[in-house]
Amino acid sequence: MKRSKRTKPKVVVDQAQAEQAVRTLLSWAGEDPAREGLIDTPKRVVDAYRDWFSGYAIDPAEYLRRTFEEVDGYDEMIVLRDIEFESFCEHHMAPIIGRAHVGYLPTNKVVGISKLARVVDAYARRFQVQEKLTAQVAHCIDMVLKPRGVGVVIDATHQCMTTRGVHKRGVSMITSQMLGTFRIWLVIIDTFRKDARTRAEFLRFVDIHAGR
């Protein structure tokens, strides 16, 4: 019998403790947290973190629960392009700034397009790596809407690479997650064929060449 993994209890940190942690970092950097320009900085930083990482308090799947079936049989691709987002690298806590492109092939229901953007934001407002963010958005849509296919492409710049380390500006990272008919499989699964054509159509919609 496999033993279930024990989850570590969540550490509760209050506002005062979080602000003191910021003062500690300021002191470590060589600053005086008590000087005029920095007195309120710990509170501002904690308030900013509460906004930047608000995704931990959100269940992104809830945004997709309300759907619409009166679409007169529409069953073609739906794509929402250029969803701007900000996230933070979990390795260096540096910003990740980018755009997400989300598409799906509906079955008998669709969702309000703003909800797709909200799903992206909910996952982005956490510490992330881009590969995981891409997969999370795609699997959430697939799990809740159960469409024939889902495609997610993210194009983002990582300030952990542009402002430190190798200092390479002007570069971006592209990740994609294709599920269902968006995925390149030359087999018949359930009642539909998973092939390259749907994937190529989606990538044309988001203006990213299918050969990349």
Backbone as JSON, one array per atom type, in Angstrom:
{
  "sequence": "MKRSKRTKPKVVVDQAQAEQAVRTLLSWAGEDPAREGLIDTPKRVVDAYRDWFSGYAIDPAEYLRRTFEEVDGYDEMIVLRDIEFESFCEHHMAPIIGRAHVGYLPTNKVVGISKLARVVDAYARRFQVQEKLTAQVAHCIDMVLKPRGVGVVIDATHQCMTTRGVHKRGVSMITSQMLGTFRIWLVIIDTFRKDARTRAEFLRFVDIHAGR",
  "N": [[0.85, -1.19, 0.0], [0.57, 2.16, -0.91], [1.87, 4.94, 0.76], [0.23, 7.94, 1.48], [1.32, 11.14, 0.52], [2.33, 13.48, 2.9], [1.07, 16.68, 3.28], [2.67, 19.74, 3.8], [1.91, 21.82, 6.56], [0.35, 24.98, 6.05], [2.19, 27.92, 6.39], [1.38, 30.59, 8.35], [1.64, 33.97, 7.87], [1.65, 37.15, 9.17], [0.74, 40.65, 8.53], [2.53, 42.37, 9.84], [4.81, 40.74, 10.22], [5.51, 40.25, 7.55], [6.15, 42.84, 6.69], [8.36, 43.32, 8.31], [10.14, 41.52, 7.22], [10.7, 42.75, 4.8], [12.03, 45.03, 5.71], [14.3, 43.79, 6.72], [15.52, 42.86, 4.35], [16.05, 45.33, 3.13], [17.93, 46.35, 4.91], [19.94, 44.41, 4.59], [20.67, 44.98, 1.98], [22.08, 47.26, 2.35], [20.84, 49.56, 3.08], [19.09, 52.04, 5.11], [16.34, 51.27, 6.78], [14.88, 52.99, 8.31], [15.06, 55.55, 7.4], [13.66, 58.58, 5.94], [12.64, 58.26, 3.26], [12.16, 55.57, 3.11], [10.53, 54.69, 5.11], [7.79, 54.01, 4.81], [8.0, 52.08, 2.93], [8.1, 49.2, 3.43], [5.35, 48.61, 4.0], [4.17, 49.38, 1.58], [5.37, 47.56, -0.18], [4.41, 45.09, 0.77], [1.67, 45.46, 0.35], [1.72, 45.62, -2.43], [2.61, 43.04, -3.06], [0.4, 41.61, -2.2], [-1.41, 42.2, -4.18], [0.01, 41.4, -6.55], [0.24, 38.65, -6.16], [-2.28, 37.65, -5.89], [-3.51, 35.54, -7.09], [-3.28, 33.15, -5.71], [-5.43, 32.98, -4.04], [-7.53, 32.41, -5.62], [-9.67, 30.27, -7.46], [-9.18, 29.29, -10.56], [-10.81, 27.73, -12.21], [-13.42, 28.29, -11.51], [-14.15, 30.54, -12.94], [-14.95, 29.55, -15.36], [-17.27, 28.15, -15.1], [-19.81, 29.11, -15.75], [-21.54, 28.84, -18.66], [-22.56, 29.13, -22.15], [-25.07, 27.95, -24.29], [-26.6, 28.63, -26.44], [-25.74, 29.0, -29.35], [-26.32, 28.56, -31.95], [-25.35, 26.2, -33.11], [-22.63, 26.68, -33.55], [-19.37, 25.56, -34.06], [-16.75, 26.01, -34.61], [-13.31, 27.13, -34.39], [-12.4, 29.09, -31.54], [-10.63, 31.89, -30.64], [-8.73, 33.83, -28.47], [-6.67, 36.47, -28.6], [-3.49, 37.94, -27.65], [-3.52, 38.4, -24.79], [-2.56, 40.28, -22.29], [-0.25, 39.89, -19.6], [1.19, 39.84, -16.28], [3.65, 38.25, -14.41], [5.64, 36.42, -11.98], [8.88, 35.16, -11.76], [9.59, 32.11, -10.23], [12.09, 31.38, -9.43], [13.87, 33.56, -9.18], [12.26, 35.57, -8.35], [11.7, 37.62, -10.08], [10.14, 39.81, -12.5], [7.93, 38.46, -15.02], [6.89, 39.28, -18.11], [4.37, 39.3, -20.47], [2.4, 37.97, -23.26], [-0.54, 36.08, -23.74], [-2.06, 33.64, -25.81], [-5.07, 32.15, -26.43], [-6.98, 29.38, -27.41], [-9.85, 27.41, -28.33], [-11.78, 24.53, -29.33], [-15.08, 24.36, -29.35], [-17.6, 22.19, -27.91], [-20.63, 21.75, -27.29], [-21.03, 24.13, -26.04], [-20.07, 27.45, -25.02], [-17.86, 29.89, -23.52], [-17.85, 33.05, -21.81], [-15.7, 35.48, -23.26], [-14.09, 37.12, -21.67], [-13.62, 35.58, -19.5], [-11.69, 33.76, -20.21], [-9.42, 35.37, -20.24], [-9.35, 35.99, -17.55], [-8.75, 33.53, -16.41], [-6.11, 33.18, -17.3], [-4.91, 35.36, -15.93], [-5.35, 34.61, -13.25], [-3.72, 32.37, -12.86], [-1.3, 33.52, -13.58], [-0.82, 35.37, -11.59], [0.83, 34.35, -9.55], [3.78, 32.81, -8.19], [5.79, 31.63, -10.79], [6.84, 29.38, -13.45], [7.28, 29.65, -16.91], [6.6, 27.45, -18.53], [5.0, 25.87, -16.86], [2.89, 27.63, -16.31], [1.73, 27.86, -18.87], [0.82, 25.22, -19.31], [-0.97, 24.93, -17.15], [-3.06, 26.77, -17.71], [-4.09, 25.7, -20.11], [-4.9, 23.07, -19.32], [-6.8, 23.65, -17.39], [-8.9, 24.87, -18.86], [-9.49, 22.73, -20.53], [-10.34, 20.8, -18.68], [-12.65, 21.91, -17.5], [-14.39, 22.98, -19.54], [-14.39, 20.94, -21.35], [-13.77, 20.77, -24.2], [-13.34, 20.0, -27.76], [-10.75, 20.47, -28.36], [-7.84, 22.25, -27.17], [-5.72, 25.07, -27.27], [-2.85, 26.76, -26.19], [-0.67, 29.44, -26.3], [2.18, 31.1, -25.15], [4.05, 34.05, -25.05], [6.75, 35.58, -23.77], [8.83, 37.85, -21.87], [11.6, 37.56, -19.66], [12.65, 38.97, -16.78], [14.52, 38.02, -15.07], [16.46, 37.21, -16.72], [16.99, 39.35, -18.37], [17.71, 41.53, -16.76], [19.62, 40.67, -15.04], [22.24, 38.22, -14.46], [22.88, 36.84, -17.55], [22.13, 39.11, -18.9], [20.6, 39.59, -21.32], [18.9, 41.4, -23.51], [15.85, 42.03, -25.35], [15.04, 39.47, -26.01], [12.7, 36.8, -26.15], [10.59, 34.25, -24.78], [8.88, 31.45, -26.02], [6.19, 29.36, -25.4], [4.1, 26.47, -25.72], [1.01, 24.71, -25.38], [-0.82, 22.06, -26.45], [-3.89, 20.46, -26.7], [-6.16, 17.71, -27.22], [-7.76, 18.03, -30.35], [-5.94, 19.9, -31.14], [-3.5, 18.85, -30.81], [-0.71, 17.12, -32.25], [-1.36, 14.18, -33.32], [-1.48, 11.22, -35.09], [-3.69, 9.46, -34.92], [-6.83, 7.82, -34.24], [-8.91, 8.84, -31.78], [-11.46, 8.48, -29.46], [-14.02, 10.03, -31.09], [-12.87, 11.68, -32.94], [-10.24, 13.01, -35.07], [-6.91, 13.61, -34.28], [-4.76, 15.9, -35.46], [-2.26, 17.67, -37.46], [-3.38, 19.84, -38.73], [-5.31, 21.4, -37.31], [-3.77, 22.45, -35.26], [-1.95, 24.01, -36.79], [-3.72, 25.87, -37.89], [-4.58, 27.24, -35.61], [-2.12, 28.38, -34.74], [-1.67, 30.09, -36.87], [-3.72, 31.88, -36.46], [-2.85, 33.16, -34.11], [-0.61, 34.27, -35.04], [1.9, 33.06, -34.96], [4.39, 31.23, -36.34], [3.76, 27.97, -37.57], [5.87, 26.25, -37.8], [7.73, 26.79, -35.86]],
  "CA": [[0.0, 0.0, 0.0], [1.35, 3.39, -0.97], [1.54, 5.94, 1.76], [-0.07, 9.25, 0.91], [2.28, 12.17, 0.9], [1.81, 14.47, 3.83], [1.25, 18.07, 2.86], [3.15, 20.59, 4.89], [0.92, 22.83, 6.98], [0.61, 26.31, 5.54], [2.73, 28.85, 7.37], [0.62, 31.84, 8.37], [2.49, 35.15, 8.1], [0.79, 38.34, 9.23], [1.22, 41.87, 7.88], [3.71, 42.88, 10.56], [5.95, 39.88, 9.91], [5.89, 40.48, 6.16], [6.81, 44.14, 6.62], [9.68, 43.19, 8.93], [10.99, 40.83, 6.25], [11.15, 43.77, 3.83], [13.05, 45.85, 6.39], [15.51, 42.98, 6.78], [16.14, 42.9, 3.02], [16.59, 46.68, 2.93], [19.16, 46.43, 5.7], [20.92, 43.54, 3.94], [21.13, 45.66, 0.77], [22.93, 48.38, 2.73], [20.02, 50.74, 3.31], [18.56, 52.29, 6.45], [14.88, 51.22, 6.65], [14.24, 54.02, 9.13], [15.15, 56.88, 6.81], [12.37, 59.12, 5.52], [12.15, 57.73, 2.0], [11.9, 54.13, 3.19], [9.7, 54.35, 6.28], [6.54, 53.36, 4.4], [8.27, 51.1, 1.86], [7.64, 47.84, 3.76], [3.89, 48.48, 3.83], [3.87, 49.45, 0.14], [5.79, 46.31, -0.8], [3.47, 44.04, 1.18], [0.42, 45.71, -0.37], [1.96, 45.25, -3.82], [2.64, 41.58, -3.11], [-0.96, 41.11, -2.06], [-2.0, 42.34, -5.51], [0.75, 40.59, -7.52], [0.08, 37.22, -5.91], [-3.68, 37.4, -5.52], [-3.98, 34.32, -7.73], [-3.31, 32.02, -4.78], [-6.73, 32.95, -3.37], [-8.54, 32.25, -6.67], [-9.79, 29.01, -8.19], [-9.44, 29.72, -11.94], [-11.88, 26.93, -12.82], [-14.71, 28.9, -11.23], [-14.46, 31.5, -14.0], [-15.43, 28.85, -16.54], [-18.44, 27.35, -14.77], [-20.99, 29.62, -16.45], [-21.36, 28.7, -20.1], [-23.71, 29.47, -22.98], [-25.3, 26.91, -25.28], [-27.36, 29.17, -27.57], [-24.76, 29.51, -30.32], [-26.79, 28.13, -33.28], [-24.53, 25.14, -33.66], [-21.25, 27.09, -33.85], [-18.42, 24.58, -33.56], [-15.43, 26.31, -35.14], [-12.32, 27.57, -33.42], [-12.52, 30.37, -30.84], [-9.28, 32.29, -30.24], [-8.54, 35.14, -27.84], [-5.25, 36.79, -28.78], [-2.82, 39.08, -27.01], [-3.92, 38.62, -23.4], [-1.37, 40.75, -21.56], [-0.2, 39.44, -18.21], [2.43, 39.99, -15.53], [3.85, 37.2, -13.43], [6.95, 36.5, -11.34], [9.7, 33.95, -11.8], [9.71, 31.52, -8.9], [13.5, 31.14, -9.12], [14.55, 34.79, -8.78], [11.23, 36.53, -7.96], [11.78, 38.72, -11.03], [8.93, 39.84, -13.33], [7.73, 37.85, -16.33], [5.91, 40.12, -18.79], [4.1, 38.68, -21.76], [1.06, 37.86, -23.84], [-1.03, 34.73, -23.93], [-3.06, 33.42, -26.86], [-5.84, 30.99, -25.98], [-8.01, 28.95, -28.35], [-10.46, 26.1, -28.09], [-12.83, 24.06, -30.24], [-16.18, 24.03, -28.44], [-18.5, 21.07, -28.22], [-21.98, 22.32, -27.38], [-21.14, 25.29, -25.17], [-18.96, 28.38, -25.05], [-17.72, 30.68, -22.29], [-17.59, 34.46, -22.07], [-14.29, 35.6, -23.59], [-13.34, 37.74, -20.57], [-13.28, 34.54, -18.52], [-10.41, 33.18, -20.63], [-8.39, 36.29, -19.75], [-9.29, 35.87, -16.08], [-8.03, 32.3, -16.09], [-4.69, 33.5, -17.48], [-4.47, 36.23, -14.83], [-5.37, 33.89, -11.97], [-2.51, 31.55, -12.78], [-0.12, 34.38, -13.7], [-0.61, 36.09, -10.33], [1.48, 33.43, -8.62], [5.15, 32.53, -8.63], [5.6, 30.75, -11.92], [7.74, 29.18, -14.58], [6.39, 29.83, -18.05], [6.1, 26.16, -18.99], [3.91, 25.45, -15.98], [1.78, 28.55, -16.54], [1.11, 27.47, -20.14], [0.1, 23.96, -19.11], [-2.08, 25.12, -16.21], [-4.17, 27.44, -18.4], [-4.67, 24.76, -21.07], [-5.57, 21.95, -18.64], [-7.99, 24.18, -16.71], [-9.94, 25.02, -19.88], [-9.85, 21.39, -20.98], [-11.03, 20.08, -17.61], [-13.96, 22.47, -17.18], [-15.25, 23.12, -20.73], [-14.37, 19.68, -22.1], [-13.89, 21.02, -25.64], [-12.66, 19.02, -28.61], [-9.32, 20.77, -28.34], [-7.4, 23.49, -26.53], [-4.36, 25.5, -27.59], [-2.37, 27.94, -25.46], [0.69, 29.87, -26.62], [2.61, 32.25, -24.34], [5.26, 34.72, -25.51], [7.05, 36.44, -22.63], [10.21, 38.2, -21.52], [11.92, 37.22, -18.28], [13.62, 39.94, -16.28], [15.63, 37.31, -14.42], [17.47, 37.04, -17.76], [17.31, 40.63, -19.02], [18.25, 42.51, -15.82], [20.66, 40.03, -14.21], [22.81, 37.06, -15.12], [23.45, 37.04, -18.88], [21.73, 40.45, -19.36], [20.25, 39.55, -22.74], [17.65, 42.11, -23.77], [15.25, 41.81, -26.65], [14.73, 38.07, -26.27], [11.47, 36.33, -25.52], [10.43, 32.8, -24.73], [7.57, 31.0, -26.49], [5.81, 28.01, -24.97], [2.76, 26.11, -26.2], [0.4, 23.47, -24.91], [-1.92, 21.69, -27.35], [-4.64, 19.3, -26.21], [-7.24, 17.29, -28.1], [-7.53, 18.15, -31.79], [-4.82, 20.8, -31.38], [-2.26, 18.11, -30.66], [-0.34, 16.37, -33.44], [-1.38, 12.73, -33.19], [-2.1, 10.63, -36.28], [-4.48, 8.31, -34.49], [-8.23, 8.12, -33.96], [-9.22, 8.67, -30.36], [-12.88, 8.79, -29.32], [-14.67, 10.13, -32.39], [-12.25, 12.69, -33.78], [-8.85, 12.79, -35.46], [-5.99, 14.62, -33.79], [-3.77, 16.04, -36.51], [-1.49, 18.91, -37.48], [-4.07, 20.95, -39.37], [-5.93, 22.27, -36.32], [-2.68, 23.16, -34.61], [-1.44, 25.03, -37.71], [-4.72, 26.93, -38.01], [-4.51, 28.04, -34.38], [-0.9, 29.17, -34.75], [-1.86, 31.18, -37.83], [-4.57, 32.87, -35.8], [-2.08, 33.93, -33.14], [0.51, 34.86, -35.79], [3.16, 32.41, -34.63], [4.56, 30.25, -37.4], [3.57, 26.6, -37.1], [7.11, 25.5, -37.84], [8.64, 27.12, -34.76]],
  "C": [[0.89, 1.24, 0.0], [0.9, 4.36, 0.11], [1.29, 7.28, 1.07], [0.94, 10.27, 1.42], [1.64, 13.18, 1.84], [2.11, 15.88, 3.31], [1.7, 18.89, 4.06], [2.1, 21.61, 5.27], [1.33, 24.22, 6.48], [1.1, 27.22, 6.66], [1.96, 30.16, 7.26], [1.55, 32.98, 8.75], [1.59, 36.37, 8.11], [1.47, 39.54, 8.59], [2.51, 42.38, 8.53], [4.96, 42.06, 10.26], [6.44, 40.1, 8.47], [6.63, 41.81, 6.01], [8.21, 44.08, 7.23], [10.65, 42.47, 7.99], [11.52, 41.8, 5.2], [12.22, 44.65, 4.46], [14.37, 45.1, 6.46], [16.25, 43.01, 5.44], [16.74, 44.28, 2.72], [17.9, 46.84, 3.69], [20.26, 45.6, 5.06], [21.51, 44.2, 2.7], [22.01, 46.86, 1.08], [22.17, 49.66, 3.02], [19.63, 50.87, 4.79], [17.04, 52.33, 6.35], [14.17, 52.34, 7.4], [14.32, 55.41, 8.5], [13.84, 57.27, 6.13], [11.8, 58.44, 4.27], [11.75, 56.27, 2.05], [10.96, 53.73, 4.33], [8.45, 53.58, 5.88], [6.76, 52.3, 3.32], [7.83, 49.69, 2.23], [6.14, 47.64, 3.57], [3.53, 48.49, 2.35], [4.23, 48.14, -0.55], [4.82, 45.18, -0.47], [2.13, 44.22, 0.46], [0.56, 45.33, -1.84], [1.97, 43.73, -3.99], [1.24, 40.99, -3.01], [-1.7, 41.17, -3.4], [-1.32, 41.39, -6.5], [0.47, 39.11, -7.37], [-1.32, 36.86, -5.43], [-4.22, 36.12, -6.12], [-4.04, 33.12, -6.8], [-4.67, 31.89, -4.09], [-7.87, 32.68, -4.36], [-8.51, 30.83, -7.22], [-10.13, 29.36, -9.64], [-10.59, 28.97, -12.6], [-13.25, 27.56, -12.61], [-15.12, 29.9, -12.3], [-15.14, 30.84, -15.19], [-16.72, 28.07, -16.3], [-19.69, 27.81, -15.53], [-20.73, 29.6, -17.95], [-22.66, 29.03, -20.83], [-23.84, 28.43, -24.09], [-26.05, 27.42, -26.51], [-26.4, 29.83, -28.57], [-25.09, 29.03, -31.74], [-25.86, 27.11, -33.93], [-23.1, 25.51, -33.99], [-20.27, 26.09, -33.23], [-17.02, 24.79, -34.13], [-14.54, 26.89, -34.04], [-12.65, 28.95, -32.82], [-11.14, 30.72, -30.29], [-9.32, 33.68, -29.64], [-7.05, 35.44, -27.85], [-4.8, 37.91, -27.85], [-3.38, 39.41, -25.63], [-2.68, 39.02, -22.62], [-1.41, 40.26, -20.11], [1.16, 39.8, -17.6], [2.48, 38.86, -14.51], [5.23, 37.38, -12.81], [7.63, 35.14, -11.38], [9.87, 33.38, -10.39], [11.15, 31.27, -8.48], [14.2, 32.39, -8.6], [13.57, 35.88, -8.32], [11.3, 37.78, -8.83], [10.56, 38.66, -11.97], [9.05, 39.03, -14.63], [6.61, 38.65, -16.99], [5.63, 39.53, -20.16], [2.66, 38.75, -22.21], [0.72, 36.39, -24.0], [-2.07, 34.71, -25.04], [-3.76, 32.1, -26.53], [-6.9, 30.66, -27.02], [-8.59, 27.62, -27.94], [-11.51, 25.81, -29.14], [-14.0, 23.59, -29.39], [-16.92, 22.78, -28.86], [-19.9, 21.66, -28.38], [-22.15, 23.54, -26.47], [-19.89, 26.14, -25.3], [-18.96, 29.16, -23.74], [-17.47, 32.13, -22.67], [-16.09, 34.69, -22.25], [-13.47, 36.25, -22.47], [-12.89, 36.69, -19.56], [-11.98, 33.84, -18.91], [-9.26, 34.05, -20.13], [-8.24, 36.19, -18.24], [-8.56, 34.6, -15.64], [-6.53, 32.51, -16.23], [-4.18, 34.32, -16.31], [-4.38, 35.48, -13.5], [-4.14, 33.02, -11.8], [-1.24, 32.4, -12.84], [0.19, 35.07, -12.39], [-0.17, 35.14, -9.22], [2.95, 33.37, -9.02], [5.08, 31.44, -9.68], [6.9, 30.44, -12.65], [6.81, 29.14, -15.79], [5.81, 28.52, -18.55], [4.9, 25.7, -18.17], [2.68, 26.32, -16.18], [1.01, 28.16, -17.8], [0.25, 26.22, -19.97], [-1.11, 24.14, -18.2], [-3.29, 25.75, -16.89], [-4.87, 26.44, -19.33], [-5.47, 23.66, -20.37], [-6.82, 22.42, -17.89], [-9.16, 24.3, -17.69], [-10.43, 23.65, -20.34], [-10.7, 20.66, -19.94], [-12.47, 20.58, -17.43], [-14.89, 22.5, -18.4], [-15.38, 21.82, -21.51], [-14.58, 19.92, -23.61], [-13.23, 19.91, -26.44], [-11.16, 19.26, -28.65], [-9.06, 22.1, -27.69], [-5.98, 23.8, -26.99], [-4.01, 26.75, -26.81], [-0.93, 28.2, -25.89], [1.01, 31.1, -25.78], [3.96, 32.74, -24.86], [5.62, 35.75, -24.45], [8.54, 36.72, -22.5], [10.4, 37.99, -20.03], [13.01, 38.15, -17.76], [14.71, 39.29, -15.43], [16.76, 37.06, -15.41], [17.9, 38.37, -18.36], [17.97, 41.63, -18.07], [19.32, 41.94, -14.9], [21.26, 38.89, -15.03], [23.44, 37.39, -16.47], [23.09, 38.4, -19.48], [21.46, 40.47, -20.86], [18.89, 40.2, -22.95], [17.12, 41.77, -25.15], [14.96, 40.36, -26.99], [13.42, 37.72, -25.56], [11.41, 34.82, -25.62], [9.01, 32.45, -25.15], [7.34, 29.57, -26.03], [4.4, 27.74, -25.5], [2.32, 24.81, -25.56], [-0.81, 23.2, -25.79], [-2.58, 20.42, -26.83], [-5.75, 18.96, -27.2], [-6.87, 17.43, -29.55], [-6.42, 19.14, -32.12], [-3.5, 20.05, -31.36], [-1.98, 17.27, -31.9], [-0.27, 14.88, -33.12], [-2.06, 12.17, -34.43], [-2.81, 9.35, -35.9], [-5.92, 8.76, -34.29], [-8.49, 7.82, -32.49], [-10.63, 9.22, -30.15], [-13.48, 8.88, -30.72], [-14.02, 11.17, -33.29], [-10.78, 12.42, -34.0], [-8.0, 13.94, -34.96], [-4.88, 14.75, -34.82], [-3.14, 17.43, -36.49], [-2.28, 20.09, -38.01], [-4.68, 21.92, -38.37], [-4.87, 23.1, -35.6], [-2.16, 24.29, -35.5], [-2.41, 26.18, -37.86], [-4.68, 27.84, -36.8], [-3.28, 28.93, -34.38], [-0.96, 30.29, -35.78], [-2.7, 32.28, -37.21], [-3.76, 33.76, -34.85], [-0.8, 34.5, -33.73], [1.85, 34.34, -35.32], [3.31, 31.25, -35.6], [4.51, 28.84, -36.87], [4.86, 25.8, -37.08], [8.06, 25.79, -36.7], [8.64, 26.03, -33.7]]
}
